Amino acid sequence: MADSGSNPHVVLLPSPGIGHLIPFVELAKRLALHHNLSVTIITFSNFTSHIHHAILSALPAGVSAVSLPPVPLDDLPATTDGISRISVMISRSIPSVREALRHIRDTTPRVAAFIIDLFCGDTLPIAEELRFPQFIFFTSSLFCLSMFLHLPTLHDSPEKANLLRLPGCLPLQATLISDMSMSDHGLSYMLHHSRNHDRVDGIMVNSFEAMEGGAAGFLRDRGEGKPPVVPVGPLVNCDADSAGSDRDESCIEWLDRQPDRSVLFVAFGSWGSLSLEQAGELAVGLEMSGQRFLWVIRKPGDDEGGDYFSINHADDLLGFLPQGFLERTKEKGMVVPFWVPQAKILAHAAVGGFLSHCGWNSCLESIVNGVPMIAWPLNAEQPMNALMLTEMKVALRAGGSSADGKVRKEEIAGVVRKLIEGEEGKDARRRMREVQETAVKAVSSGESSDVALAVMVNSWKSRADN
């Protein structure tokens, strides 16, 4: 690779959270290794963890990271929702972003693009001042982007439809939008961020044409004056050792001893947690299913124990599991607190299914590894992702029959059996293998996502040379 000082330079600004950082790091790798660009990733030090540091410490040559100083958030009420908290943090970080971008401009004269994610639009005026071309990397689906771009129209309309019919997309219950925002403040911030999307020079999306062709076609032809939308995915972490390699990986050794496609991997993302009662239902449902499982568990999110939990060991995460559960399931199950190498697990031959919260990164990782899913969405855009996956017949849906929204143990046991050993699971596995082939093909040399990104990169290089 040429010296990074002579290459056109790209600056990436993901908002906080592993779900945003991972696809931005994968984009950075592709730009550096496939397109001979040098890249700086600017990160926010609020909400960081050892996993953030592990990911950033494994960046390839040509990619560097700069961490902004933390900003105070202790004046925000404890009940402040995640979207509002992140938005306030980014707004308060604008002076630090300006300083970092000015330093990059002064030391790296050929800045070809400034790329932000959906929550970072308040930094666009800084890029305008510095004359940096501005782009958004939307780290969810084209379906989600369609809804996001439609938010202002929906909000301003005097007639509120119960069912949204976005061009090229599945019909969408309008209630899912209010679920995403979690509060009136959150909705206000989402509207604000949505309106920023027409200010940029282009929008990249971590999806691919073969999976979302209808939405891709609609967004590509939105009309004059709208920034082009290009699918460049799936960009996922396929390097199983790139993050957290110093952590305990005994779960991989356990998987090595299991039969092929026999284990259900259960994980709800880096932020997802269930209530005590729901976690108890899940534990008993897994036990009732009789299937092998690997469960990444987080401390349940409330203090209502239901009938299942022994809470005598409040400082011990596994103490929240039903009494005797670990002993009764030790031959077929493994429970791991907090963290596992998810990319390596989904690539393992023993894994036959993935019970997931349907965060977009997890969806794509499951797709590129050909692992069928059980969809159990919790919040944000996850219900939209779950809807799309079930309509594609690569996922079965957990629950849905209970009036209180809880998924009962009998439903859990039934859907787990269906996925791992039933005919529905076999059909989902066959369909997922078909989608896997299109996903891997999309980012291969000369294929749809690879070409779309190359066209965009070439436009950056041409502008940087002029």
C-alpha positions as a printed Julia matrix, in Angstrom:
466×3 Matrix{Float64}:
   0.0     0.0    0.0
   1.21    3.51  -0.72
   2.14    5.79   2.14
  -1.08    6.94   3.82
  -0.03   10.58   3.49
  -0.23   10.35  -0.33
  -3.62    8.64  -0.43
  -6.97   10.39  -0.45
  -8.24   10.45   3.11
 -11.68    9.6    4.5
 -12.99   10.49   7.96
 -15.61    8.29   9.61
 -17.78    9.38  12.55
 -19.98    6.6   14.01
 -22.23    7.38  16.96
 -21.64    5.45  20.2
 -22.45    1.77  20.53
 -20.94   -1.45  19.23
 -23.78   -1.78  16.72
 -22.62    1.42  15.02
 -18.87    0.97  15.46
 -18.57   -2.53  13.95
 -20.0    -1.71  10.48
 -17.99    1.53  10.37
 -14.82   -0.42  11.12
 -15.7    -2.92   8.39
 -16.27   -0.03   5.96
 -12.92    1.46   6.97
 -11.16   -1.85   6.33
 -12.7    -2.13   2.9
 -11.78    1.44   1.96
  -8.18    0.95   3.1
  -7.54   -2.59   1.86
  -9.57   -2.59  -1.38
  -9.5     1.07  -2.45
  -6.13    2.38  -1.27
  -7.61    5.13   0.92
  -6.35    6.19   4.32
  -9.0     6.43   7.0
  -9.49    8.08  10.37
 -12.3     6.85  12.64
 -13.4     9.42  15.22
 -15.05    7.83  18.24
 -16.85    9.14  21.31
 -15.35    8.07  24.62
 -18.71    8.11  26.4
 -20.22    4.59  26.5
 -17.03    2.76  25.53
 -16.06   -0.69  26.75
 -13.24   -3.21  26.51
 -14.85   -4.51  23.29
 -14.58   -1.05  21.69
 -10.9    -0.93  22.6
 -10.29   -4.46  21.3
 -11.92   -3.63  17.95
  -9.99   -0.39  17.54
  -6.69   -1.97  18.55
  -6.97   -4.43  15.64
  -7.3    -1.89  12.81
  -5.23   -2.58   9.69
  -2.5    -0.33   8.3
  -3.96    2.82   6.82
  -6.76    3.07   9.39
  -6.34    5.07  12.59
  -8.68    6.01  15.42
  -9.09    9.25  17.36
 -11.13    9.34  20.57
 -12.97   12.51  21.55
 -12.94   13.57  25.21
 -16.04   12.64  27.22
 -18.78   15.19  27.78
 -20.86   15.51  30.95
 -24.24   13.82  30.86
 -24.99   13.64  34.58
 -27.53   16.45  34.3
 -29.8    14.25  32.17
 -32.65   12.5   34.0
 -32.13    8.82  34.66
 -35.2     8.11  32.54
 -33.7     9.75  29.41
 -34.08    7.35  26.48
 -31.1     6.12  24.48
 -31.76    8.17  21.33
 -32.02   11.41  23.33
 -28.93   10.6   25.4
 -26.83    9.87  22.32
 -28.13   12.97  20.52
 -27.3    15.25  23.47
 -23.86   13.7   23.78
 -23.08   14.3   20.1
 -24.38   17.87  20.26
 -22.16   18.63  23.26
 -19.18   17.08  21.46
 -19.36   19.45  18.46
 -16.42   21.64  19.64
 -14.24   18.53  19.95
 -15.38   17.26  16.53
 -14.52   20.64  15.01
 -11.06   20.56  16.57
 -10.42   17.0   15.36
 -11.57   17.75  11.8
  -9.48   20.9   11.61
  -6.44   18.95  12.73
  -7.1    16.31  10.08
  -7.53   19.0    7.41
  -4.24   20.66   8.39
  -2.25   17.41   8.49
  -4.03   15.5    5.7
  -4.74   17.87   2.82
  -6.56   15.39   0.54
  -9.73   14.74   2.57
 -12.05   13.03   0.1
 -15.1    12.39   2.28
 -16.58   12.87   5.74
 -18.9     9.95   6.54
 -21.28   10.0    9.5
 -24.04    7.72  10.73
 -27.69    8.6   11.18
 -27.35   10.35  14.57
 -24.38   12.6   13.73
 -26.04   15.12  11.37
 -25.36   18.05  13.72
 -21.7    17.81  12.71
 -22.43   18.47   9.02
 -22.0    22.28   9.29
 -18.41   21.69  10.41
 -17.72   19.63   7.29
 -19.34   22.37   5.19
 -17.02   24.96   6.75
 -14.02   22.78   5.91
 -15.35   21.93   2.43
 -15.38   18.2    3.07
 -17.79   16.17   0.9
 -20.41   14.71   3.25
 -21.95   11.24   3.28
 -24.04    9.06   5.56
 -23.41    5.38   6.18
 -26.77    4.0    7.28
 -25.96    0.93   9.36
 -29.38   -0.71   9.16
 -31.56   -1.95   6.31
 -32.98   -0.19   3.25
 -36.41   -0.94   4.74
 -35.46    1.0    7.87
 -33.99    3.86   5.83
 -37.23    4.13   3.83
 -39.19    4.5    7.05
 -36.65    6.93   8.49
 -36.81    9.19   5.44
 -40.62    9.04   5.57
 -40.8    10.16   9.22
 -41.23   13.93   8.58
 -44.04   13.32   6.09
 -45.74   10.91   8.45
 -45.39   13.25  11.41
 -46.69   16.3    9.52
 -49.66   14.48   8.03
 -53.03   15.26   9.69
 -54.18   11.73   8.95
 -52.24    9.05  10.77
 -52.4     5.75   8.91
 -52.37    2.53  10.92
 -50.52    0.76   8.14
 -47.65    2.32   6.21
 -47.04    1.22   2.65
 -43.59    2.48   1.75
 -42.71    1.89  -1.93
 -40.79   -1.33  -2.43
 -41.21   -2.38   1.21
 -43.42   -4.61   3.33
 -46.53   -3.0    4.89
 -45.53   -1.62   8.28
 -47.61   -1.09  11.39
 -47.32    2.59  12.34
 -47.09    1.64  16.01
 -43.59    0.27  15.36
 -42.37    3.83  14.78
 -43.46    5.04  18.19
 -41.83    1.94  19.68
 -38.53    2.93  18.09
 -38.4     6.4   19.63
 -39.3     5.35  23.19
 -40.32    8.91  24.16
 -41.58   12.2   22.73
 -38.05   13.57  23.05
 -36.7    10.55  21.21
 -39.2    11.05  18.39
 -38.23   14.73  18.13
 -34.59   13.77  17.8
 -35.39   11.11  15.2
 -37.29   13.67  13.12
 -34.37   16.06  13.41
 -31.86   13.43  12.32
 -34.1    12.3    9.47
 -34.2    15.78   7.97
 -30.4    15.88   7.91
 -30.34   13.0    5.42
 -31.18   15.21   2.45
 -28.24   17.55   3.22
 -25.49   15.11   2.26
 -23.88   14.15  -1.05
 -24.82   10.48  -0.79
 -26.1     7.73   1.49
 -24.52    4.3    1.76
 -26.54    1.47   3.31
 -25.31   -1.74   4.91
 -27.57   -3.96   2.81
 -27.62   -5.44  -0.68
 -29.78   -5.38  -3.79
 -30.61   -9.08  -3.95
 -32.28   -8.97  -0.53
 -33.99   -5.55  -0.75
 -34.34   -4.88  -4.45
 -37.71   -3.1   -4.17
 -36.56   -0.64  -1.54
 -33.23   -0.14  -3.35
 -35.04    0.75  -6.57
 -37.36    3.22  -4.86
 -34.6     4.95  -2.93
 -32.38    5.14  -6.0
 -35.11    7.02  -7.89
 -36.39    9.36  -5.16
 -36.19   12.38  -7.42
 -34.04   15.31  -8.43
 -32.07   16.97  -5.67
 -32.12   13.93  -3.39
 -28.79   12.32  -2.5
 -28.15    8.96  -4.19
 -28.69    5.88  -2.03
 -26.35    2.95  -2.63
 -26.34   -0.45  -0.91
 -22.74   -1.43  -0.12
 -23.25   -4.39   2.21
 -23.27   -6.75   3.83
 -20.26   -5.35   5.68
 -19.9    -7.61   8.72
 -17.17   -8.79  11.02
 -16.0   -12.06   9.48
 -12.61  -11.95  11.22
 -13.49  -13.92  14.32
 -10.26  -12.98  16.09
 -10.41   -9.22  15.47
 -12.17   -8.35  18.73
 -11.93   -9.81  22.15
  -9.31  -12.43  21.32
  -7.94  -12.08  24.86
 -11.29  -13.1   26.36
 -12.4   -16.52  27.56
 -13.49  -18.59  24.57
 -14.37  -21.79  26.4
 -17.69  -21.67  24.56
 -15.84  -22.48  21.32
 -14.25  -25.51  22.93
 -17.72  -26.56  24.1
 -19.11  -26.13  20.58
 -16.29  -28.29  19.22
 -17.76  -31.21  21.18
 -21.32  -30.8   19.83
 -22.85  -32.41  16.7
 -23.16  -30.32  13.56
 -26.12  -27.91  13.4
 -27.42  -29.05  16.79
 -26.92  -25.93  18.96
 -29.21  -22.92  19.3
 -27.18  -19.75  19.89
 -29.14  -17.31  22.08
 -28.02  -13.67  22.3
 -29.81  -10.32  22.55
 -27.01   -7.94  21.6
 -24.69   -5.73  23.62
 -27.53   -3.66  25.12
 -30.48   -6.05  25.12
 -31.81   -7.55  28.33
 -35.05   -9.25  29.33
 -37.15   -8.77  32.44
 -36.62  -11.25  35.25
 -39.91  -12.93  34.47
 -39.18  -13.16  30.74
 -35.64  -14.44  31.32
 -37.12  -17.13  33.56
 -39.6   -18.15  30.88
 -36.73  -18.34  28.36
 -34.63  -20.53  30.65
 -37.48  -22.96  31.32
 -38.45  -22.94  27.63
 -34.92  -23.83  26.57
 -34.88  -26.66  29.1
 -38.3   -27.93  27.96
 -37.2   -27.94  24.32
 -34.62  -30.65  24.99
 -32.27  -28.98  22.47
 -28.66  -27.94  22.88
 -28.13  -24.22  23.48
 -25.44  -21.62  24.06
 -26.96  -18.64  25.86
 -25.22  -15.28  26.33
 -26.95  -13.86  29.37
 -27.14  -10.35  30.76
 -28.57   -9.28  34.1
 -32.36   -9.07  33.75
 -33.78   -5.57  33.48
 -36.26   -5.42  36.35
 -36.72   -6.65  39.91
 -39.88   -8.67  39.48
 -38.79  -12.25  39.8
 -41.9   -14.12  38.78
 -42.01  -17.75  39.92
 -38.65  -18.91  38.63
 -35.78  -16.92  40.1
 -33.67  -17.33  43.17
 -32.4   -13.82  43.92
 -30.28  -14.75  46.92
 -27.13  -14.1   44.89
 -27.79  -10.59  43.6
 -24.11   -9.99  42.81
 -23.87  -13.2   40.79
 -25.41  -12.9   37.34
 -26.06  -16.6   37.06
 -27.84  -16.43  40.4
 -30.79  -14.97  38.53
 -31.34  -18.23  36.69
 -34.04  -20.65  37.88
 -32.91  -22.83  40.76
 -31.21  -25.98  39.52
 -31.31  -24.87  35.86
 -27.55  -25.01  35.28
 -27.24  -28.46  36.85
 -30.22  -29.89  34.95
 -29.04  -28.58  31.58
 -25.27  -29.04  31.93
 -25.17  -31.91  29.41
 -26.86  -29.92  26.65
 -26.5   -26.26  27.51
 -23.91  -23.61  28.24
 -24.57  -20.17  29.74
 -22.0   -17.41  29.3
 -22.23  -14.03  31.05
 -21.99  -10.85  28.99
 -19.69  -11.64  26.04
 -18.85  -14.26  23.41
 -17.02  -14.09  20.04
 -20.27  -13.95  18.05
 -18.69  -14.03  14.59
 -16.77  -17.18  15.46
 -19.84  -18.83  16.99
 -22.09  -18.17  13.99
 -19.4   -19.61  11.7
 -19.13  -22.8   13.79
 -20.47  -26.01  12.28
 -22.26  -26.96  15.52
 -24.58  -23.94  15.41
 -27.94  -24.78  13.85
 -29.91  -21.65  14.74
 -29.73  -18.18  16.24
 -32.34  -16.8   18.66
 -31.72  -13.08  18.26
 -33.04   -9.62  19.1
 -32.67   -8.91  15.35
 -30.21   -6.05  15.55
 -29.11   -5.48  11.98
 -25.48   -6.52  12.52
 -26.65   -9.8   14.05
 -29.07  -10.34  11.16
 -26.33   -9.85   8.59
 -23.85  -12.03  10.48
 -26.44  -14.8   10.59
 -27.12  -14.38   6.87
 -23.49  -14.48   5.75
 -23.0   -17.65   7.81
 -26.22  -19.29   6.58
 -27.71  -19.71  10.07
 -31.54  -19.64  10.29
 -33.04  -17.53  13.06
 -35.69  -17.21  15.71
 -36.73  -13.55  15.72
 -37.26  -12.01  19.16
 -37.1    -8.21  18.63
 -36.83   -5.93  21.66
 -36.79   -2.3   20.5
 -35.5     0.27  17.97
 -35.77   -0.98  14.36
 -35.6    -4.63  15.44
 -39.34   -5.36  14.85
 -38.88   -4.17  11.24
 -35.91   -6.48  10.79
 -37.86   -9.36  12.31
 -40.77   -8.7    9.95
 -38.5    -8.77   6.92
 -36.68  -11.95   7.98
 -39.87  -13.87   8.7
 -41.4   -12.77   5.38
 -38.23  -14.02   3.67
 -38.78  -17.33   5.49
 -35.27  -17.39   6.94
 -36.57  -16.88  10.49
 -39.34  -18.17  12.73
 -41.03  -15.73  15.08
 -40.92  -16.18  18.86
 -44.22  -15.59  20.63
 -46.86  -13.19  19.42
 -49.91  -14.82  21.01
 -49.71  -13.3   24.5
 -51.72  -10.14  25.2
 -49.07   -8.82  27.6
 -46.25   -9.25  25.06
 -44.51  -11.97  27.06
 -43.22  -15.07  25.28
 -44.21  -18.09  27.35
 -42.08  -21.14  28.02
 -44.31  -23.45  25.97
 -44.02  -21.14  22.93
 -40.24  -20.95  23.37
 -39.85  -24.71  23.62
 -42.03  -25.2   20.56
 -40.27  -22.72  18.28
 -36.82  -23.98  19.33
 -37.8   -27.55  18.44
 -39.22  -26.39  15.11
 -36.03  -24.57  14.17
 -33.51  -27.21  15.22
 -35.28  -30.43  14.25
 -38.61  -29.62  12.56
 -39.62  -29.22   8.93
 -40.06  -25.46   9.31
 -36.47  -25.26  10.49
 -35.26  -27.29   7.54
 -37.11  -24.98   5.16
 -35.65  -21.9    6.89
 -32.17  -23.42   6.65
 -32.54  -24.09   2.92
 -33.86  -20.58   2.29
 -31.1   -19.04   4.42
 -28.45  -20.85   2.38
 -29.92  -19.28  -0.75
 -29.82  -15.8    0.81
 -26.3   -16.48   2.07
 -25.1   -17.09  -1.48
 -26.51  -13.75  -2.68
 -25.03  -11.93   0.34
 -21.53  -13.29  -0.2
 -21.8   -12.61  -3.92
 -22.89   -8.97  -3.41
 -19.57   -7.9   -1.89
 -17.44  -10.04  -4.22
 -15.31   -8.35  -6.85
 -17.39   -6.95  -9.69
 -20.75   -7.61  -8.01
 -23.49   -5.17  -6.96
 -22.3    -3.8   -3.61
 -18.63   -3.93  -4.57
 -19.3    -1.98  -7.77
 -21.54    0.57  -6.01
 -18.87    1.33  -3.43
 -16.16    1.51  -6.1
 -18.16    4.06  -8.11
 -18.59    6.21  -5.02
 -14.91    5.92  -4.05
 -13.81    6.87  -7.56
 -15.94   10.02  -7.34
 -14.21   10.89  -4.06
 -10.79   10.37  -5.57
 -11.61   12.5   -8.6
 -12.82   15.34  -6.38
  -9.77   15.09  -4.14
  -7.46   15.33  -7.16
  -9.1    18.54  -8.44
